[in-house]
């Protein structure tokens, strides 16, 4: 699987070489509802570990390995993980939960222009970026992933498996919903970390803890929201409005959407003003695009 490329994976999608579930399993209604009760919250509509049709092929094994890396990243990909987070902490239910940054069909969206890097990137490039930033693979002692790293290719295989039945460039109706409407965006200067902390303690601390490090829920635990074991300051979640969109639509876990746009932004501002690891390559970001107003950890340009 080390040498599998996206062209090979696209061939699989185009030819149907992998047994796929019917196309309606990929429809928005087949995603896990955002309001799932806690006792059913971990269920998956598509679980490669239970899909016997994948057989014992190398690709089938790598799809399952990609799923395992996705849901237990520090354990399954320790050399590229410099914190306590998994892909699953942001893309809930293995990337299959409605309004929680779902990744069903995502392989069909690549290659794609990335504003932060100012270039066209592949799915593997995007996964590398997540390892470097959200999973802090730039931490001391961590290895640096590349687009051909076996863990990256395994995650790519899993996400491509989730994308069966989608045409290249197809519009994904569930993508891009985790945003704050422009008319409701609160200027950064008007956001209040103290108000955000009060809302956080009231609405978020039951699961995430007052210290932001997460509270065990059965055998699961939300990932740290700040501190040395959280995402670094070059991650997407380190941008206030990006994080606010996630909070607004994903949280609280069993009552998503109950926070207002303004409340979500105050909470995000509080979280993103807490200490976290430093991404050492921020100077290479936003070379072609304007520096976003909510990129708190970047030096403002004249």
N, C-alpha and C positions, 0 to 999 in steps of 0.2 A: 504493500500500500504506500510505501515511501515515495514511489515514483508515479502514483496516480495523479493525474492532472484534472483540472476542471473540464478540459475537453473530453476526457474519458467519462467523467461524470455526466456531462451534458449528453453524451452518446447514450448513456444508460437511460436518461430521462426521455430522450427522443424516441428510442427504440422500445422502451418498456421492458428492458432486459431484467429489471427487478420486478417481482410480483408486487403490484400496487393495490391498495384498497381503492374502492370506487371514488370517482372525483368528488362526490358529495361529502366525503370525509374531510375535504380541504375547505369546504365552504365556511363562512364565518359562523354559522349556527352550530358547526361541529367543533369549534374551539371550546375549550373549557369556559363556562360562563364566569364572568368576573365576580359574580356574587356567590360563588360556590361556598357551601357550608364548610366549616373547618374540618369536619370528619371526612369529607370527600375531596378536600382541596388538593390532595396529592395525586388524584387519579389522572390518567393520561388517555386521550382519545386514540392516540397512536403510540404504541410502546414497542420499540424494536426488540426489547428483551423478550417479549412474548410473541413476536412474529416468527413463527416456525418456517414460513415460506422463504425467509432469507437463507435458510440452510447453513451449511458450514463453509461457504465460499470465503475467500479472503476479503472480498468487499463486504459481505454480510458481517463478518467478524469486526471489520473496521467501523461499520455503521454502529454496531453495538458499543464498540470501544469509544466512539465519538459521543454517544449518549452518556456513557459512564463518566467521561471527562466533563461533559456539560453539567451534569448534576452534582459531581463530587470532584471539582477541579483541583483543590489542594492535594487530595489523596491520589488522584489518577494522573495528574500532570504537575508533580511537585517542582520539577526543574524550571518551569515557566510561571510559577505562582509565588509571588512575594508577599501575599497577604492571606486572609482567611476567607476570601470570597470565592464563590463559584459562578459560572455563567448563569446558573439557575436563580441566583439572588436578584438579578434584574429582569431576566426573561423567565417569568414564573412558569411552573409546570413544564419544565424542559422546553420552553419556548412555545408552548401551545395554549397559553391562557389569554383569553380575550382582554384587550385593553392593558395588557401587561407586557408591552413590547414583543408581541408574538412574532415568531420567525417562520411560521408555516408559509411555504412558498418563497422564502427570501432569496434562495439561490437564483431564481428567475430574474431578480433585480440587478444582478451583476453581470459584467463590470459596470461600475457606477462612479460618477464624479464625487470626490470627497472635498468639501470646502476647506476643511482644516488643513489638509495636505496640499490642496490645489492641484490634484492630479486624478486621473482615472485609476480606480483600484479594483482588484478582483475580490471575490469572496474570501480567499485565503489571506489577502492583504488585510481585510477588515478583521478577520479573526486574530491575526498577529497584533493589530492595533489594540484589540480588547485585552490580549495577554499583557502587552506592554503597559497599558494605562489602567484599565479597570482592575486587572489582576496584579498590577505592579511588578511585572517581570523585570523591571529595571532595578529592583531592590538588590542590595549587596548579597552576593551568593547565588543569585538567580541566573539562569542561562538566557540568551537572547533568541527568541523564536524567529523563524523565517517562514516564508510561504511554503517551503518544502519540508518543514519539520513534521515528523510523523504524527504528533499530537494535533497539529493544525490541520493536517489532511484528514485525520479521523473525525474531527469536529465538522469539517467541510462535508465529509461523506454523510454524516448524520443529518446536517441541515439540507443537503441535496435530497436525501431520502424523504425529508419532510416536504420537499418541493415537487414531488412527482405529480404530474398532471397539469403543471403550470407552464405556459408558454414563455419563452424568453421575452423580457420586457413587459410582461403582463401586469396590469394594475392590481395591486393587492389592496382590497377595500378595507382591510383592518390595519394597514400600515399608516403611520403618520398621525395617529389619533392622540398620542400622548403629548399634547402641546397645550399651551395657554393661548387662548384667542388674543390676537393683537390688541383688540379694543380693551381687554382686561389686564394687559401687562402693566405692572406697577414699576415705575422707574426705580433703578437700583438705589438711588439716593433716598427714596422714600420707604425702602424696606427696613424693618426693625428686627434685629436679632433677638432682643429681649421679648418682643411679642412672639416671635417665632419659637423661642424656647418654651414660653408658657403654653403655646398650642401643642408643641411637641410633647411636653410632659403630660398634657391632658389627653391627647389623641394617639400618640405613637409609642410612649414609653412602656405600655403593657407588653409589647412584643420586642421592642428594640432596646428597652432599658433606659434609665435616665442617663447612663454613661454612654449610650449609643453603641454598646458592644453586643447587644442581642440577648434575648431571654430564651432558654431552651423550651421548645414546645414539643413534647414527646421526644423523638429522636432527631428532631430538626431544630435549627437555630438560625434566625435571621443574621445576615452578615453584618459586620461592624460598619457603622455609618461615618465614623471618623477615627482618628488615631492611626498608629503605625500598621495596623492590620486591615485598613480600609483601602479604597481606591485612591490613586494618587491625583495630584492636582492638574494633570494633563488629561484626565478621563472626561468623557462626556458628562457624567454625573457631577463633575466639579463645576459645571456651568449652571448658574442659578435657575434660569428659565427651563433648561433641559430637565434638571432634577425636579423642579416644580411641576412640570407636565407629568412626570412619572408619579409623583405623589398625588396629584389631583385625580388621576384616573385609575391608579393601581391600589391606592391605600385609603383608609385602613384595609387590611387584608380581606376581611369578610364583609366590609361595608364600603367598597370603593365608590368614589364619587360623592361622598358625603361632606367632604371639605370643599370650601369655596375656592375659586381661583386665587383670591387675595390671601386666604389662609395658607394655601399650598406654597405660595411664593414667600411668605414670611418664614415658614418652616424650612424651606429649601435654603433661604439666605442664612438662617441660623446654622444649619448643618454644614453649608459650604464656607462658613467663616470659622469652623473648627479646624484644629491642626490635622494634617494628613501628610503622607509621603510626597516628596518632590519628584516630579517627572523631569529628568535632566535635559530633555531635548525640546523644551517648549519654544526655544528661539527659532526652531525650524517650522513652527506652525504658523498658519495664516500669512504666508508670504504673498499669496495672490489675492486673497479675500480680506475684507475688512475685519479687524479684531472685534468680536461681538462684545456688546456692553456688559454682558453678564459673565465674562471670562475673568473672574476676580483674581486669579493667580498669575495673570500675564501682565507684563509691564505695558502700560498704556503708551501708544505711539503718538508723537506730536502731530 
